[in-house]
Amino acid sequence: MAADRRRSYEIVAPFYEELARVLSLGRIGRAKLSQLEHFAPGASVLYAGVGSGEDARAAVEAGFDVTAIDLSPRMLGRLQARLGPRAAKATLCCEDFRSHAGGPYDAIALNFFLNVFDTLEVDRVLDHALERLGLLDSAHSLRLSEELERVRCPTLVIAAELDGFVPLDRARGLAEAIDGASFVSIEGAGHAVVVEQPQRVADLCLEFLNVVR
Ligand SMILES: C[S@@+](CC[C@H](N)C(=O)[O-])C[C@H]1O[C@@H](n2cnc3c(N)ncnc32)[C@H](O)[C@@H]1O
């Protein structure tokens, strides 16, 4: 499983960040960088599943003590190139985060990382992260399922049948955790569903908005 995942990210590594920028309509960078202001000055920060690491680079530049982990050597290679001489100030580890034994860290960034695991595994990954923080007791407060139970507005979850990064089971689990949420899986589409089948996605959103307005 980890080997499959590594292979998938190895393939997308050269254009992952550009693709994410398109899919997020240019917002993903800002979303990730906004967390820096929550770290205490000089904090030790672990980036798990760092990818090519625009956030980790900004953290190194801001003087944080950065450790960055990724399964994919190509992703880490991109981060290393992007850091240039500053790479010496960070610790880059090519490993499965679930085996990482370092820490404790002051903060852990799991940017767009938990979504790569299925519903059962995600709890284990969170526990592992919390152990690295030495905060196991607060694990409960981070459970997304409790937040999802509190969602009261009409919700539509759109998934893609062939999404290799967000397993269908995980997307379905999201809808099941939100009271009354609808779930649609778009056949024949992969992770870039909004680019692959924009009309289908737009139609589903409009249909949903017409029903709920
Ligand atoms: C969706 S990408 C997110 C990348 C980056 N954090 C971002 O926000 O752009 C998920 C990353 O997690 C890495 N990854 C997947 N499973 C992993 C694991 N078990 N341990 C470490 N990294 C993993 C992938 O190689 C990929 O770079």
The ligand as an ORCA input file, in Angstrom:
! r2SCAN-3c Opt
* xyz 0 1
  C      -1.707     15.384     -1.078
  S       0.031     15.493     -0.973
  C       0.243     16.931      0.069
  C       1.609     17.537     -0.105
  C       1.829     18.845      0.681
  N       1.701     18.650      2.115
  C       0.897     19.937      0.220
  O       0.129     20.452      1.037
  O       0.962     20.303     -0.962
  C       0.399     14.170      0.115
  C       1.907     13.920      0.301
  O       2.047     12.909      1.293
  C       3.060     11.992      0.901
  N       2.760     10.714      1.573
  C       1.746      9.847      1.321
  N       1.757      8.850      2.220
  C       2.786      9.099      3.068
  C       3.312      8.436      4.221
  N       2.771      7.310      4.686
  N       4.390      8.977      4.846
  C       4.949     10.124      4.376
  N       4.503     10.788      3.291
  C       3.442     10.287      2.649
  C       2.968     11.943     -0.613
  O       4.174     11.497     -1.206
  C       2.628     13.412     -0.930
  O       3.785     14.171     -1.150
*
